[in-house]
Amino acid sequence: MEGLETLKKWVEESDNIVFFGGAGVSTESGIPDFRSTDGLYNQEYDYPPETILSHTFYRRNPSEFFRFYKNKMLYLDAEPNAAHKKLAEWESRGKLKAIVTQNIDGLHQKAGSQKVYELHGSVLRNYCEECGKFFGVEAVKNAEDVPYCECGGMIKPDVVLYEEGLDQRTIEESVRAIQNADMLIIGGTSLAVYPAAGLIDYYSGNKLVLVNKTPTPRDGMADLVVHGSIGEIFSQLP
């Protein structure tokens, strides 16, 4: 596989790796990327996923929002794949300093990673919009319809919906990690979702690596591009 030997060498030389990942990291654990499967949704829902997962829709039609959310966003039986596990191993060895992820499934933590910046939140955290009480994912999963707190407030998943801004502190910590990295590996993302994709511009080193099945708009600016399955590639890394 082209570029793999260079990637192995760079990993061995680096001790401040930051990984920036997207949906492609989770698809290999059986979690579909809803962007690429619109056809399936059109049969079952009256609106495209981007509409249903917007703040406006959540407010106007919580019942339909939660029907979609529970069906299509919760994959609680998914297990970490080779990429998640290798990243956790690097962190335990002191090579990897942070993971910046656009995913909301918690699989990095399930694999053992500690320093994970979740740009779009997590399905595992939920909170009451009235009193602020936190709930685990079961509160949403097991609700008949819309989940409510004992106080009567609606329970909202701690995920960033369309039209909502990213958490400022998470952005700042992600930027700091990327700025300090001696190697930035970007994996499983088309780099099409902003503002998240713009964070990689804060990297100023000379080991910017793109690992993805298909080309991205940023391939030209990378120091190394490796095309293929991220799990397969990571399972071969030191």
Accessible surface in RSA format (square Angstrom, percent):
REM  Atomic radii and reference values for relative SASA: ProtOr
REM  Chains: A
REM  Algorithm: Lee & Richards
REM  Probe-radius: 1.40
REM  Slices: 20
REM RES _ NUM      All-atoms   Total-Side   Main-Chain    Non-polar    All polar
REM                ABS   REL    ABS   REL    ABS   REL    ABS   REL    ABS   REL
RES MET A   1   109.02  56.5  37.77  25.0  71.25 169.6  52.18  44.4  56.84  75.3
RES GLU A   2   163.17  93.7 144.41 109.2  18.76  44.7  66.39 128.4  96.78  79.0
RES GLY A   3    18.18  22.4   0.00   N/A  18.18  22.4   9.16  25.1   9.02  20.2
RES LEU A   4     9.63   5.4   9.63   6.9   0.00   0.0   9.63   6.8   0.00   0.0
RES GLU A   5   120.89  69.4 115.60  87.5   5.29  12.6  68.74 133.0  52.15  42.6
RES THR A   6    53.67  38.2  49.66  50.3   4.02   9.6  22.46  30.2  31.21  47.2
RES LEU A   7     0.09   0.1   0.09   0.1   0.00   0.0   0.09   0.1   0.00   0.0
RES LYS A   8    54.83  26.8  54.83  33.6   0.00   0.0  21.82  19.6  33.01  35.2
RES LYS A   9   117.61  57.4 115.02  70.6   2.59   6.2  86.38  77.7  31.23  33.3
RES TRP A  10    38.38  15.4  38.38  18.6   0.00   0.0  24.43  13.0  13.94  22.6
RES VAL A  11     0.00   0.0   0.00   0.0   0.00   0.0   0.00   0.0   0.00   0.0
RES GLU A  12   115.83  66.5  93.36  70.6  22.48  53.5  28.52  55.2  87.31  71.3
RES GLU A  13    96.26  55.3  59.58  45.1  36.68  87.3  42.70  82.6  53.56  43.7
RES SER A  14     0.90   0.8   0.00   0.0   0.90   2.1   0.18   0.4   0.73   1.0
RES ASP A  15    92.21  64.6  90.85  90.4   1.36   3.2  27.52  64.8  64.69  64.5
RES ASN A  16    34.29  23.6  34.29  33.1   0.00   0.0   6.80  16.4  27.49  26.6
RES ILE A  17     0.00   0.0   0.00   0.0   0.00   0.0   0.00   0.0   0.00   0.0
RES VAL A  18     0.16   0.1   0.16   0.1   0.00   0.0   0.16   0.1   0.00   0.0
RES PHE A  19     0.00   0.0   0.00   0.0   0.00   0.0   0.00   0.0   0.00   0.0
RES PHE A  20     0.00   0.0   0.00   0.0   0.00   0.0   0.00   0.0   0.00   0.0
RES GLY A  21     0.02   0.0   0.00   N/A   0.02   0.0   0.02   0.1   0.00   0.0
RES GLY A  22     1.16   1.4   0.00   N/A   1.16   1.4   1.16   3.2   0.00   0.0
RES ALA A  23    34.82  32.0  28.14  43.4   6.69  15.2  29.26  41.2   5.56  14.7
RES GLY A  24    22.24  27.4   0.00   N/A  22.24  27.4  18.54  50.9   3.70   8.3
RES VAL A  25     0.02   0.0   0.02   0.0   0.00   0.0   0.02   0.0   0.00   0.0
RES SER A  26     3.34   2.8   3.34   4.5   0.00   0.0   3.25   6.9   0.09   0.1
RES THR A  27    51.03  36.3  36.44  36.9  14.59  34.8  29.57  39.7  21.46  32.4
RES GLU A  28    59.03  33.9  25.62  19.4  33.41  79.5  23.94  46.3  35.09  28.6
RES SER A  29    20.18  17.1   0.00   0.0  20.18  46.5   8.99  19.1  11.20  15.7
RES GLY A  30    55.79  68.8   0.00   N/A  55.79  68.8  37.11 101.8  18.69  41.9
RES ILE A  31    22.16  12.6  21.03  15.7   1.13   2.7  21.33  15.4   0.83   2.2
RES PRO A  32    55.05  40.1  34.67  31.6  20.38  74.1  43.21  35.7  11.84  73.6
RES ASP A  33    38.29  26.8  33.04  32.9   5.25  12.4   7.78  18.3  30.51  30.4
RES PHE A  34    29.84  14.9  29.52  18.3   0.32   0.8  29.52  17.9   0.32   0.9
RES ARG A  35   103.41  43.4  85.79  43.7  17.62  41.9  44.57  60.9  58.83  35.7
RES SER A  36    85.92  72.6  49.27  65.8  36.65  84.4  48.45 103.2  37.47  52.5
RES THR A  37    35.64  25.4  30.11  30.5   5.53  13.2  35.57  47.8   0.07   0.1
RES ASP A  38    54.57  38.2  51.79  51.5   2.78   6.6  21.84  51.4  32.73  32.6
RES GLY A  39    47.32  58.4   0.00   N/A  47.32  58.4  36.88 101.2  10.44  23.4
RES LEU A  40   106.01  59.0  99.87  71.4   6.14  15.4  99.94  70.2   6.06  16.3
RES TYR A  41     4.18   2.0   4.18   2.4   0.00   0.0   0.58   0.4   3.60   4.4
RES ASN A  42    97.62  67.3  75.21  72.7  22.42  54.0  27.44  66.0  70.19  67.8
RES GLN A  43   152.06  85.0 110.17  80.5  41.89  99.7  51.65 109.9 100.41  76.2
RES GLU A  44    79.34  45.5  60.60  45.8  18.74  44.6  34.93  67.6  44.41  36.3
RES TYR A  45     7.40   3.5   0.03   0.0   7.37  19.2   0.78   0.6   6.62   8.2
RES ASP A  46   132.54  92.8  98.67  98.2  33.87  80.1  26.92  63.3 105.62 105.3
RES TYR A  47    90.06  42.0  87.53  49.8   2.53   6.6  47.32  35.6  42.74  52.7
RES PRO A  48    65.38  47.6  65.13  59.4   0.25   0.9  65.13  53.8   0.25   1.6
RES PRO A  49     0.30   0.2   0.30   0.3   0.00   0.0   0.30   0.2   0.00   0.0
RES GLU A  50    61.05  35.0  57.57  43.6   3.48   8.3  38.94  75.3  22.10  18.0
RES THR A  51    54.36  38.7  48.72  49.4   5.65  13.5  34.70  46.6  19.66  29.7
RES ILE A  52     0.00   0.0   0.00   0.0   0.00   0.0   0.00   0.0   0.00   0.0
RES LEU A  53    10.06   5.6  10.05   7.2   0.00   0.0  10.05   7.1   0.00   0.0
RES SER A  54    10.06   8.5  10.06  13.4   0.00   0.0   6.48  13.8   3.58   5.0
RES HIS A  55    56.23  30.7  56.23  39.1   0.00   0.0  40.68  41.9  15.55  18.1
RES THR A  56    47.94  34.1  43.94  44.5   4.00   9.5  29.19  39.2  18.75  28.3
RES PHE A  57    16.88   8.4  14.23   8.8   2.65   6.9  16.56  10.0   0.32   0.9
RES TYR A  58     0.02   0.0   0.02   0.0   0.00   0.0   0.02   0.0   0.00   0.0
RES ARG A  59   118.27  49.7  97.25  49.6  21.02  50.1  49.10  67.1  69.17  41.9
RES ARG A  60   197.28  82.8 161.51  82.3  35.77  85.2  61.47  84.0 135.81  82.3
RES ASN A  61    50.38  34.7  48.34  46.7   2.04   4.9   9.56  23.0  40.82  39.5
RES PRO A  62    31.69  23.1  31.69  28.9   0.00   0.0  31.69  26.2   0.00   0.0
RES SER A  63    50.52  42.7  47.33  63.2   3.19   7.4  30.99  66.0  19.54  27.4
RES GLU A  64    29.73  17.1  27.61  20.9   2.12   5.0  10.74  20.8  19.00  15.5
RES PHE A  65     0.12   0.1   0.12   0.1   0.00   0.0   0.12   0.1   0.00   0.0
RES PHE A  66     0.77   0.4   0.77   0.5   0.00   0.0   0.77   0.5   0.00   0.0
RES ARG A  67   104.09  43.7  95.80  48.8   8.29  19.7  58.57  80.1  45.52  27.6
RES PHE A  68     0.10   0.1   0.10   0.1   0.00   0.0   0.10   0.1   0.00   0.0
RES TYR A  69     0.94   0.4   0.94   0.5   0.00   0.0   0.89   0.7   0.05   0.1
RES LYS A  70    45.63  22.3  32.13  19.7  13.50  32.2  28.89  26.0  16.74  17.8
RES ASN A  71    75.73  52.2  54.96  53.1  20.77  50.0   7.25  17.4  68.48  66.2
RES LYS A  72    43.40  21.2  37.78  23.2   5.61  13.4   2.32   2.1  41.07  43.7
RES MET A  73    30.66  15.9  19.43  12.9  11.23  26.7  20.39  17.3  10.28  13.6
RES LEU A  74    19.59  10.9   4.61   3.3  14.98  37.7   4.61   3.2  14.98  40.3
RES TYR A  75    68.16  31.8  52.44  29.8  15.72  40.9  48.14  36.2  20.02  24.7
RES LEU A  76    51.06  28.4  28.46  20.4  22.60  56.8  32.81  23.0  18.25  49.1
RES ASP A  77   135.29  94.8 116.70 116.2  18.59  44.0  42.12  99.1  93.17  92.9
RES ALA A  78    12.96  11.9   2.45   3.8  10.51  23.9  10.50  14.8   2.46   6.5
RES GLU A  79   105.37  60.5  98.75  74.7   6.63  15.8  54.59 105.6  50.79  41.5
RES PRO A  80    14.44  10.5   8.28   7.6   6.15  22.4   8.28   6.8   6.15  38.3
RES ASN A  81    19.43  13.4  13.12  12.7   6.31  15.2  19.43  46.8   0.00   0.0
RES ALA A  82    36.39  33.5  25.67  39.6  10.72  24.4  29.72  41.9   6.67  17.7
RES ALA A  83     0.00   0.0   0.00   0.0   0.00   0.0   0.00   0.0   0.00   0.0
RES HIS A  84     0.46   0.3   0.46   0.3   0.00   0.0   0.00   0.0   0.46   0.5
RES LYS A  85   121.30  59.2 115.16  70.7   6.14  14.6  67.27  60.5  54.03  57.6
RES LYS A  86    29.15  14.2  27.01  16.6   2.13   5.1  10.20   9.2  18.95  20.2
RES LEU A  87     0.00   0.0   0.00   0.0   0.00   0.0   0.00   0.0   0.00   0.0
RES ALA A  88    11.92  11.0   8.09  12.5   3.84   8.7   8.46  11.9   3.46   9.2
RES GLU A  89    69.97  40.2  63.72  48.2   6.25  14.9  34.65  67.0  35.32  28.8
RES TRP A  90     0.00   0.0   0.00   0.0   0.00   0.0   0.00   0.0   0.00   0.0
RES GLU A  91    32.02  18.4  22.06  16.7   9.96  23.7  15.35  29.7  16.67  13.6
RES SER A  92    96.81  81.8  53.46  71.3  43.35  99.9  53.29 113.5  43.52  61.0
RES ARG A  93   119.15  50.0  84.28  43.0  34.87  83.0  53.75  73.5  65.41  39.6
RES GLY A  94    36.05  44.5   0.00   N/A  36.05  44.5  30.71  84.3   5.33  11.9
RES LYS A  95    26.14  12.8  26.13  16.0   0.01   0.0  11.23  10.1  14.91  15.9
RES LEU A  96     3.59   2.0   0.62   0.4   2.96   7.5   0.62   0.4   2.96   8.0
RES LYS A  97    94.11  45.9  84.53  51.9   9.58  22.8  74.63  67.2  19.48  20.8
RES ALA A  98     1.80   1.7   1.77   2.7   0.02   0.0   1.80   2.5   0.00   0.0
RES ILE A  99     0.53   0.3   0.53   0.4   0.00   0.0   0.53   0.4   0.00   0.0
RES VAL A 100     0.00   0.0   0.00   0.0   0.00   0.0   0.00   0.0   0.00   0.0
RES THR A 101     3.00   2.1   3.00   3.0   0.00   0.0   3.00   4.0   0.00   0.0
RES GLN A 102    21.29  11.9  12.47   9.1   8.82  21.0   6.96  14.8  14.33  10.9
RES ASN A 103    15.53  10.7  10.67  10.3   4.85  11.7   6.93  16.7   8.60   8.3
RES ILE A 104    29.47  16.8  28.48  21.2   0.99   2.4  28.48  20.5   0.99   2.7
RES ASP A 105    27.65  19.4  15.94  15.9  11.72  27.7  12.01  28.3  15.64  15.6
RES GLY A 106     7.84   9.7   0.00   N/A   7.84   9.7   2.82   7.7   5.02  11.2
RES LEU A 107     4.12   2.3   3.76   2.7   0.36   0.9   3.76   2.6   0.36   1.0
RES HIS A 108     4.20   2.3   3.93   2.7   0.27   0.7   3.83   3.9   0.37   0.4
RES GLN A 109    73.08  40.9  58.18  42.5  14.90  35.5  41.32  88.0  31.75  24.1
RES LYS A 110   104.34  50.9  68.50  42.0  35.84  85.3  66.75  60.1  37.58  40.0
RES ALA A 111    25.46  23.4   0.00   0.0  25.46  57.9   5.66   8.0  19.80  52.4
RES GLY A 112    38.70  47.7   0.00   N/A  38.70  47.7  27.99  76.8  10.71  24.0
RES SER A 113     4.61   3.9   0.25   0.3   4.37  10.1   0.25   0.5   4.37   6.1
RES GLN A 114   151.69  84.8 123.13  90.0  28.55  68.0  46.86  99.7 104.83  79.5
RES LYS A 115    97.28  47.5  95.63  58.7   1.65   3.9  49.87  44.9  47.41  50.5
RES VAL A 116    22.19  14.6   1.35   1.2  20.84  50.2   1.35   1.2  20.84  56.5
RES TYR A 117    32.16  15.0  30.88  17.6   1.28   3.3  15.35  11.5  16.81  20.7
RES GLU A 118    20.66  11.9  10.50   7.9  10.16  24.2   2.48   4.8  18.18  14.8
RES LEU A 119     1.85   1.0   0.17   0.1   1.69   4.2   0.37   0.3   1.48   4.0
RES HIS A 120    31.34  17.1  31.32  21.8   0.01   0.0  16.93  17.4  14.41  16.8
RES GLY A 121     7.65   9.4   0.00   N/A   7.65   9.4   6.95  19.1   0.70   1.6
RES SER A 122     2.09   1.8   2.09   2.8   0.00   0.0   0.11   0.2   1.97   2.8
RES VAL A 123     3.25   2.1   3.01   2.7   0.24   0.6   3.01   2.6   0.24   0.6
RES LEU A 124    77.29  43.0  67.98  48.6   9.31  23.4  67.98  47.7   9.31  25.1
RES ARG A 125    87.86  36.9  86.98  44.3   0.88   2.1  45.44  62.1  42.42  25.7
RES ASN A 126     0.28   0.2   0.28   0.3   0.00   0.0   0.00   0.0   0.28   0.3
RES TYR A 127    62.22  29.0  62.22  35.4   0.00   0.0  35.58  26.7  26.64  32.8
RES CYS A 128     1.14   0.9   0.00   0.0   1.14   2.7   0.00   0.0   1.14   1.2
RES GLU A 129    59.17  34.0  27.25  20.6  31.92  76.0  17.59  34.0  41.58  33.9
RES GLU A 130   134.00  76.9 100.81  76.3  33.19  79.0  21.67  41.9 112.33  91.7
RES CYS A 131    76.32  57.7  37.48  41.8  38.84  91.3  38.17  96.7  38.15  41.1
RES GLY A 132    40.13  49.5   0.00   N/A  40.13  49.5  27.33  75.0  12.80  28.7
RES LYS A 133    99.07  48.3  88.22  54.1  10.85  25.8  70.57  63.5  28.50  30.4
RES PHE A 134   124.82  62.4 104.42  64.7  20.40  53.1 104.69  63.5  20.13  57.6
RES PHE A 135    33.91  17.0  24.53  15.2   9.38  24.4  31.53  19.1   2.38   6.8
RES GLY A 136    45.43  56.0   0.00   N/A  45.43  56.0  30.30  83.2  15.13  33.9
RES VAL A 137    14.17   9.3  12.48  11.3   1.69   4.1  12.48  10.8   1.69   4.6
RES GLU A 138    93.04  53.4  92.53  70.0   0.51   1.2  48.51  93.8  44.53  36.4
RES ALA A 139    34.29  31.5  13.29  20.5  21.00  47.8  26.43  37.2   7.86  20.8
RES VAL A 140     0.25   0.2   0.25   0.2   0.00   0.0   0.25   0.2   0.00   0.0
RES LYS A 141   102.59  50.1  87.53  53.7  15.07  35.9  43.80  39.4  58.80  62.6
RES ASN A 142   101.86  70.2  72.96  70.5  28.90  69.6  33.70  81.1  68.16  65.9
RES ALA A 143    23.80  21.9   7.17  11.1  16.63  37.8  18.31  25.8   5.50  14.6
RES GLU A 144   182.34 104.7 142.95 108.1  39.39  93.8  63.65 123.1 118.69  96.9
RES ASP A 145    73.21  51.3  67.98  67.7   5.23  12.4  31.80  74.8  41.41  41.3
RES VAL A 146    17.36  11.4   7.34   6.6  10.02  24.1   7.34   6.4  10.02  27.2
RES PRO A 147     2.33   1.7   0.36   0.3   1.97   7.2   2.33   1.9   0.00   0.0
RES TYR A 148   131.90  61.6 104.11  59.2  27.79  72.3  71.63  53.8  60.27  74.3
RES CYS A 149     8.88   6.7   1.65   1.8   7.23  17.0   0.83   2.1   8.05   8.7
RES GLU A 150   140.07  80.4  98.01  74.1  42.06 100.1  78.89 152.6  61.17  49.9
RES CYS A 151    72.67  55.0  30.72  34.3  41.95  98.6  41.12 104.2  31.55  34.0
RES GLY A 152    51.29  63.2   0.00   N/A  51.29  63.2  32.06  88.0  19.22  43.1
RES GLY A 153     2.54   3.1   0.00   N/A   2.54   3.1   2.50   6.8   0.04   0.1
RES MET A 154    27.02  14.0  22.75  15.1   4.27  10.2  19.10  16.2   7.91  10.5
RES ILE A 155     3.18   1.8   3.18   2.4   0.00   0.0   3.18   2.3   0.00   0.0
RES LYS A 156     9.58   4.7   9.58   5.9   0.00   0.0   4.37   3.9   5.21   5.6
RES PRO A 157     0.81   0.6   0.81   0.7   0.00   0.0   0.81   0.7   0.00   0.0
RES ASP A 158    42.38  29.7  41.46  41.3   0.92   2.2   1.29   3.0  41.09  41.0
RES VAL A 159     9.49   6.2   5.72   5.2   3.76   9.1   7.00   6.1   2.49   6.7
RES VAL A 160    41.77  27.5  21.69  19.6  20.08  48.4  22.63  19.7  19.14  51.9
RES LEU A 161     7.05   3.9   3.69   2.6   3.36   8.5   5.34   3.7   1.72   4.6
RES TYR A 162    78.26  36.5  71.00  40.4   7.26  18.9  74.67  56.1   3.59   4.4
RES GLU A 163   123.74  71.0  66.80  50.5  56.94 135.6  55.35 107.1  68.39  55.8
RES GLU A 164    49.33  28.3  28.84  21.8  20.49  48.8  24.70  47.8  24.62  20.1
RES GLY A 165    66.49  82.0   0.00   N/A  66.49  82.0  39.60 108.7  26.89  60.2
RES LEU A 166    26.36  14.7   6.81   4.9  19.55  49.1   6.81   4.8  19.55  52.6
RES ASP A 167    79.91  56.0  70.40  70.1   9.52  22.5  34.30  80.7  45.61  45.5
RES GLN A 168   111.43  62.3 107.51  78.6   3.92   9.3  53.84 114.6  57.58  43.7
RES ARG A 169   168.88  70.9 165.77  84.5   3.12   7.4  58.15  79.5 110.74  67.1
RES THR A 170    23.07  16.4  21.78  22.1   1.29   3.1   5.02   6.7  18.05  27.3
RES ILE A 171    31.79  18.1  31.79  23.7   0.00   0.0  31.79  22.9   0.00   0.0
RES GLU A 172    86.31  49.6  80.90  61.2   5.41  12.9  29.77  57.6  56.54  46.2
RES GLU A 173    42.72  24.5  41.07  31.1   1.65   3.9   6.99  13.5  35.73  29.2
RES SER A 174     0.00   0.0   0.00   0.0   0.00   0.0   0.00   0.0   0.00   0.0
RES VAL A 175    21.29  14.0  21.29  19.3   0.00   0.0  21.29  18.5   0.00   0.0
RES ARG A 176   134.68  56.5 134.03  68.3   0.65   1.5  52.76  72.1  81.93  49.7
RES ALA A 177    16.35  15.0   7.09  10.9   9.26  21.1  15.34  21.6   1.02   2.7
RES ILE A 178     0.00   0.0   0.00   0.0   0.00   0.0   0.00   0.0   0.00   0.0
RES GLN A 179    93.47  52.3  76.39  55.8  17.07  40.7  16.36  34.8  77.11  58.5
RES ASN A 180    95.76  66.0  76.88  74.3  18.88  45.5  22.02  53.0  73.74  71.3
RES ALA A 181     8.44   7.8   0.00   0.0   8.44  19.2   0.00   0.0   8.44  22.3
RES ASP A 182    51.24  35.9  41.34  41.1   9.90  23.4  37.86  89.1  13.38  13.3
RES MET A 183     0.00   0.0   0.00   0.0   0.00   0.0   0.00   0.0   0.00   0.0
RES LEU A 184     0.00   0.0   0.00   0.0   0.00   0.0   0.00   0.0   0.00   0.0
RES ILE A 185     0.00   0.0   0.00   0.0   0.00   0.0   0.00   0.0   0.00   0.0
RES ILE A 186     1.07   0.6   0.83   0.6   0.24   0.6   0.83   0.6   0.24   0.7
RES GLY A 187     0.40   0.5   0.00   N/A   0.40   0.5   0.40   1.1   0.00   0.0
RES GLY A 188     5.88   7.3   0.00   N/A   5.88   7.3   3.98  10.9   1.90   4.3
RES THR A 189    12.48   8.9   6.05   6.1   6.43  15.3   6.11   8.2   6.37   9.6
RES SER A 190    62.23  52.6  56.03  74.8   6.20  14.3  39.14  83.3  23.09  32.3
RES LEU A 191     3.20   1.8   0.09   0.1   3.11   7.8   0.59   0.4   2.61   7.0
RES ALA A 192    66.66  61.3  39.95  61.7  26.71  60.8  44.67  62.9  22.00  58.3
RES VAL A 193    42.54  28.0  38.54  34.9   4.00   9.6  41.88  36.4   0.66   1.8
RES TYR A 194   126.37  59.0 100.28  57.1  26.09  67.9  84.73  63.7  41.64  51.3
RES PRO A 195    78.94  57.5  73.64  67.1   5.31  19.3  76.70  63.3   2.25  14.0
RES ALA A 196     0.02   0.0   0.00   0.0   0.02   0.0   0.02   0.0   0.00   0.0
RES ALA A 197     0.36   0.3   0.36   0.6   0.00   0.0   0.36   0.5   0.00   0.0
RES GLY A 198    18.13  22.4   0.00   N/A  18.13  22.4  14.35  39.4   3.77   8.4
RES LEU A 199    10.04   5.6   9.99   7.1   0.06   0.1   9.99   7.0   0.06   0.2
RES ILE A 200     1.01   0.6   0.23   0.2   0.78   1.9   0.23   0.2   0.78   2.1
RES ASP A 201    86.72  60.7  59.41  59.1  27.31  64.6  30.83  72.6  55.89  55.7
RES TYR A 202   103.05  48.1  92.68  52.7  10.37  27.0  51.19  38.5  51.86  63.9
RES TYR A 203    20.73   9.7   3.09   1.8  17.64  45.9   3.09   2.3  17.64  21.7
RES SER A 204   103.88  87.8  69.37  92.6  34.50  79.5  48.93 104.2  54.94  77.0
RES GLY A 205    38.11  47.0   0.00   N/A  38.11  47.0  21.92  60.2  16.19  36.3
RES ASN A 206   112.93  77.9 104.42 100.9   8.51  20.5  33.59  80.8  79.35  76.7
RES LYS A 207    36.00  17.6  36.00  22.1   0.00   0.0  19.88  17.9  16.12  17.2
RES LEU A 208     8.29   4.6   8.29   5.9   0.00   0.0   8.29   5.8   0.00   0.0
RES VAL A 209     0.00   0.0   0.00   0.0   0.00   0.0   0.00   0.0   0.00   0.0
RES LEU A 210     2.43   1.4   2.41   1.7   0.01   0.0   2.41   1.7   0.01   0.0
RES VAL A 211     0.31   0.2   0.00   0.0   0.31   0.7   0.00   0.0   0.31   0.8
RES ASN A 212    18.20  12.5  16.41  15.9   1.78   4.3   4.18  10.1  14.02  13.5
RES LYS A 213   131.99  64.4 110.81  68.0  21.18  50.4  67.99  61.2  63.99  68.2
RES THR A 214    82.47  58.7  82.22  83.4   0.24   0.6  63.66  85.5  18.80  28.4
RES PRO A 215    98.95  72.1  81.85  74.6  17.10  62.2  82.17  67.8  16.78 104.3
RES THR A 216    13.48   9.6   0.41   0.4  13.06  31.1   4.72   6.3   8.76  13.2
RES PRO A 217   109.28  79.6  66.97  61.0  42.32 153.8  82.02  67.7  27.26 169.5
RES ARG A 218    36.94  15.5  35.76  18.2   1.17   2.8  14.79  20.2  22.15  13.4
RES ASP A 219    31.61  22.1  25.66  25.5   5.95  14.1  21.28  50.1  10.34  10.3
RES GLY A 220    81.50 100.5   0.00   N/A  81.50 100.5  46.29 127.0  35.21  78.9
RES MET A 221    88.11  45.6  60.41  40.0  27.70  66.0  59.85  50.9  28.26  37.4
RES ALA A 222    19.43  17.9   0.00   0.0  19.43  44.2   0.00   0.0  19.43  51.5
RES ASP A 223    72.52  50.8  39.83  39.6  32.69  77.3  11.70  27.5  60.83  60.7
RES LEU A 224    23.89  13.3  19.51  14.0   4.38  11.0  23.89  16.8   0.00   0.0
RES VAL A 225    45.45  29.9  26.60  24.1  18.85  45.4  26.60  23.1  18.85  51.1
RES VAL A 226     0.23   0.2   0.00   0.0   0.23   0.6   0.23   0.2   0.00   0.0
RES HIS A 227    80.15  43.8  63.46  44.1  16.68  42.7  38.84  40.0  41.30  48.1
RES GLY A 228    18.67  23.0   0.00   N/A  18.67  23.0  18.06  49.6   0.62   1.4
RES SER A 229    26.52  22.4  21.43  28.6   5.09  11.7  15.54  33.1  10.98  15.4
RES ILE A 230     4.54   2.6   3.57   2.7   0.97   2.3   3.57   2.6   0.97   2.6
RES GLY A 231     6.09   7.5   0.00   N/A   6.09   7.5   5.82  16.0   0.27   0.6
RES GLU A 232   100.37  57.6  91.98  69.6   8.39  20.0  35.29  68.3  65.08  53.1
RES ILE A 233     0.00   0.0   0.00   0.0   0.00   0.0   0.00   0.0   0.00   0.0
RES PHE A 234     0.03   0.0   0.03   0.0   0.00   0.0   0.03   0.0   0.00   0.0
RES SER A 235    69.67  58.9  38.47  51.3  31.20  71.9  31.44  67.0  38.23  53.6
RES GLN A 236    79.07  44.2  61.00  44.6  18.07  43.0  32.97  70.2  46.10  35.0
RES LEU A 237     6.18   3.4   0.00   0.0   6.18  15.5   0.22   0.2   5.96  16.0
RES PRO A 238    42.25  30.8  20.84  19.0  21.40  77.8  42.07  34.7   0.18   1.1
END  Absolute sums over single chains surface
CHAIN  1 A    10925.3       8179.2       2746.1       5652.5       5272.8
END  Absolute sums over all chains
TOTAL         10925.3       8179.2       2746.1       5652.5       5272.8
